[in-house]
Amino acid sequence: MGRHVMVVAAHPDDETISAGGSIADAERITLVHVTDGSGLRGHAPRIGFPSRQAYARARREEVCHAFSLVPLEKDFIELGVRDQRAAFAIAAIAKSLRLLFLDRKPDLILTHAFEGTHPDHDATAMAVHLASRTLATPVRLFEMAGYTNTGGKGIYGSFLPRGDVETVSVTLRPDASKRKKAMLAEFFSQKIANQPIPLDIENFRPASQYQFTSTPYTGLPFYEQQRLGMTRRVWRILAQRAQREFEGTAQSTHLWDWLLRLMTYV
């Protein structure tokens, strides 16, 4: 890990799942959460929260409690995008991230791989790439393994294979493994402590050169299989529009967003 590591994650808990054991090797970390993790409309009451806002607050508290177990300097930044709506705000997210990169000057940026798993993950990855490409001084950009689509199931801790980059596997020390397990247990609302998340190893790799305006592999993306509010067709439209917006050659319209949302499942 670098001296100052900035982790740009889609949801509170993504960073812990992917890098909770390794991250303490940094001297300082900045955690940037793109979405509030509040779920879709009606989800909060079904899991015992009175409102979406209460659910979002709980998720913020969970990540703060988890990282209270990490003994180093840390900052928390929230961009506040609605859960499962990051793909509709990629350009705006990228502009915010660019300002953060310039202001905080991290030695290393960690984010998601572009793998068609969750639309918020893919949107976050694209926003990070757009923002980092405009920096006069290049910054090291690495990906953290979250989960991949294997046989229609999400498998934690691994990447989809790519021929252009090599995976760096970090074997966790017993104390780091124990700490990661305790951190995962703090995410009560997600029940991820009961998921098959590896506690002995974490995988990273240098960021690939993606073509974000297409899907990352042939076939139905995991988010479309699981009905996570996105389709391949809508993703391509949103990614193309985000590229133009970020470059200043297109404008967002509320009507366009509304029409695109009608094309998704939520």
C-alpha angles and dihedrals in degrees: 000000000000126000093259114027121188114198115199107195132173096223139017103268098032091096092050094048092049106031109006094118099045101039096080089070088076122086094223135010134197115198115204116189114194098194132035091235091230099139130221126318110292095015097104096060091047091060096042105271120124094220145003089254092055090050091051091050090051091053091050090051092048094056091046091052091047093052093046082079091061109085102213142086111287142171130198122212125181123197091189101219114161114260113265091013101086091103089065092056105039096128093048091048091050092052091051091048093050090057090048092050091051093046101042098033098205120199091218134018120205122194144144127297119242100249110135094250106118122005091225090055093051092045091050091049092051093047092051092050093048092050097044094049091064096055116112090214111049117233126206109259120196134174126227121214113244113159133319135205109256116167091339093306131103111245114196125226102020141094131224105256118266127181098210099063137035125230118241110213117203116200108213121230115237092255092050091048091050091048093050090052090052091047092052090051089062092068094083095161092056100043088213092145086078094052123099094256112157112247097182103055140026126196129216136166140181110273115267126229099254132192096221095183090073131048117271096243142010113272137038113328117237091245090058093046090051095041094238095163099273140090132195091248095052092043091056091050093047094046092050091049092047091053091053094043093051090050090049097245099112140038129222118237128196091222091056091050091050093051092049092050089055086060092058131070098254 
